[in-house]
């Protein structure tokens, strides 16, 4: 049977597949639209299997908050090439996943993948379908959800890096200050909110490094522990968000900056996602 241009266009709108892929699927299915969609999905599965070992280092990271600022999500979708990452269709696909995350507030990347993308497909299944459309490996690699009285998002230009910062109070002052702190997180990459948030393994490793450096510098072994503890304090100041020097005024720590804006204001959480990091 002959396949009309309107049938091809309808299938393209439903799947995002290329014109020739749509035409071939319709020919193979004798014009049956649902069967043609299934054929394109199977093509995606085959390509996904073939490209499973490929590296997907490119992609986009989006941070976005709910309209009332009470929670935010971070989503990273990887692809293989910068060419695909810069494509509007890929950007729109990532945004559609972000919208679903905002509507449903899943707690993990696996829970996000399991959500319905449309009436027929989950997000994970839609990604497989898009692998067939795009011809590259795609990977929904990272996802974060943050809840707080005020959550602020920051998307670094190019969408290779994005952050969320959670504050203990809502309002314009908190929102404006939160934007500055979200940019701080992007620039300075803290490992924890404060000293208490640093895991024991990291602390022990820093102590051992500090002791070894002290001994290499010729310090007595009985002093190495004290020197290491001093260096640990410097490590906390440089690597925990509230203790870091504020990038826009390094005479203040981030904690002092927030108190300067509102004496009761503080950050209570943050998340940062960078591609390949």
N, C-alpha and C positions, 0 to 999 in steps of 0.2 A: 504494500500500500504506500501511497505517497504521503510524506510528512510535510505539514504546512509550517510556514514561518511562525505563525501564531502559536502552534504547539511547542516549537523550539523555544520561543520567548517565554512561554508559560513555565516550561521546565527550568529555564535559566533563572527565572524569578524565584522559583521554589527551592532551588539547590545552589545557585551561584556558580554552577559548572559552566565551562566554555561552550561556545555555540556548537562546535563539531562534536564534542563529547555528548551534548544533549541530543543532537540529531542522530548520532550513532546509537545511543541508548533507546531512542524512540523507534528507530528502524528495527533494532533487535527485539523490541517488545511489541512490535506491530502496532505502535501508536498507543499502547496502554500506559497512561501517565504514571500510575502507581508502580507498575513493574519497571518502568524506566528509572524511577527514583531509586528503587531497590538495586538496580544494576549499577547506578552511579555510587551508591553506598558500598556495594561489594568491591567496586574499583578502588574506593578509598581504603578499604581493609587490605586489599592486595598491596597497594602502594605503602601503607603503613607497615606491613610486614617486611617489605623489601628495604625500607629506609629506617627500620628500627634501630640499627646500629649507627646511623649517621648522627653527627653532633648538631644540636640545635642551640647555637650560641647567640643568635640574634633574636629579636622580638620586641615586645613592648611591655612596660609596666605602668599600670594606671592606679592612682589613689583617688578615692571619691568618698564623700560623706553623705549621710542622709540629709534631707532638707532641713531638719531641726538640729543638725549637728550632734546628735546623741550617739552616733556610731559611725564607723567608717570601714571601708574595705580596701585591701590592696590585692591586685590580681596581676600575675605575670604569665604571659603566653609567649613561649619561645617558638622560633622558626629557624630555618637553616641559613637564610640569606638576608642581607640588608635590603635587597630589592623588594622582597616580600614584606618586610617589616614596615617599609615606607609606603606600601600600597594602601589606598583608602579603604578598600574592601576588608583588608586584614585589620586595620584600625577599627573599623565599624564592628567587626566580629568581636574583637576584644571588648569594645564598649558594650556590646550586647550581653556578654558574660558578666561584666561589672554590674549592669542593670539588674540581672537576675540575682546576683549576690546581694545587692542592696535590698531587693524585694523579699529575700528569703533568709538572710543572715545565717548561712551555714557556718559550722564551727571549724571545718577543716577543708583541705583541698579535695579530699576524697568525697566529702559530703557535697561540695560544690559540683564536682563532676557528675554526681548522681542526680542532681536536680534536672527537671524537665527544661529542655531548651524550647521545645514547641509541643504540639499535640502528640507527636510521634517519637521524638528523639530526646534522649538525655543530653546534657552538655558533652559528656564523654563521647557519645555516639556522633554528635554533631561535629566534634573535632575530627573524628575519623573520616566523616564525610568530607570535611574541608581539606583533609590531606589529599583526597582524591581530586578535589577541585584545584588545589594549589600545586600539588605535585611535590610537596616538601613535608618532612617530618614536623609535626606540631606537638608541643608539650605544654600543658597547663601545669607549670612547674612549681609555682609558689602562690600562696594565698594567706592573707591575714585578716582577722576581724578584731576591731577595737571598740569597746563600749566605754563611755564616760559621760559626765555632764556636758563636756565640750570636747569634740574631736575635730582636729584640723588636718587637712590634707595638703601635701605639697608634691607637685609633679615637676621634676627637673626638665628643662627643655630637651626635647628629643625622646622623652619617655623611656630612657634606659634606667632611670632611678626615680623612686617615689617614696614618700614617707607619710606616716600618720603620727600625730602627737595627741595624747589624751591629757586633759586638764581637769582639775577638781571643781571648777566653777564654770558656769555658762555666762554668756554676755559678750558685748562688743569688745570690752577690754581683753577678756580671755581669748577671744577669737583672733584679735590683732596680735597679741603677744604670742599666741600659739603658732601663727604663721612664721614668726621669726624663729621660734624654737624648731619648727618642722624643717626650716632651711638649715639650721644648725645641725640637726640630725643627718641631713643629706651630706653636708660638707665634712663633718667631723667623725661620723660613723662610730658613735659610742657603743660600748659592748653591753652596758646595763644602765638602768635609771640612776642608781646610786651604789655605794659600796656594798650594801647588803644584797644587791642583786647579782653580784659577781659570784660565779660558782666556785666551789672549793678547789676544783682541779686547776682552774686558771690561777687562783691565788697561790697555790702550792708551786705551780710552775714558775711564777714570777719570783717567788722567794728563792727557789733553787737557782734561777738565773742570776738574781741579785747576789747571792752568796758566792757563786762561781766567779762573777765579775770582780767582786771585792778581793777574793783570793788571788785572781790574776793580776790585780793592781798592787799586790804586795801587802795587803792588809792582813793582820793576824787573824787566824781562824776563829778565835773567840770573839772577835769584833764583827765577823762577817754576817752573823745573824742580825745584829742591830742595824748594820748598813743596809742589809736586804730589806728589813722592815721599813726603813726610811725610803728606799726606792719604791717599795710597794705603795706607800702613801702618794708618791708622785704619779705612779701608774694609775691609781684611783682618780686623781685629779684630772689626768689627761684623757681618761677613757670612760668615765661615767658621766652621764648627761648633766645632771644637776651641779656637778663639781667642775665641769669644763669651763674654761674662760669663754665668755660670750663673744661670738665672732664679730659682732658689731661694736663691741666695747670691751676689750679684754681686761679692763680694770674690774669688771664684774664677772662673777660666775653666772651660769644660766639660772641657778636658783635665786641669786641676788637680783638679777634682771626681772624675774617674775615677781618677786616681792616688791620691787620698785614700782611695778605697774599696779599691783594690788597686794597688800600685805598678807592676804590669805591665799593667794594664788600659787599653785605649784603644778608641775607635771606629775602624772601618776602612771604613765605608760607611754611607750612609743614602739613603732615598728618601722623597719626600713627594708626595702627590697631593691637590690641592684642586679641587673642581668649578670650572670657568671660570677656571682659573689655570694 
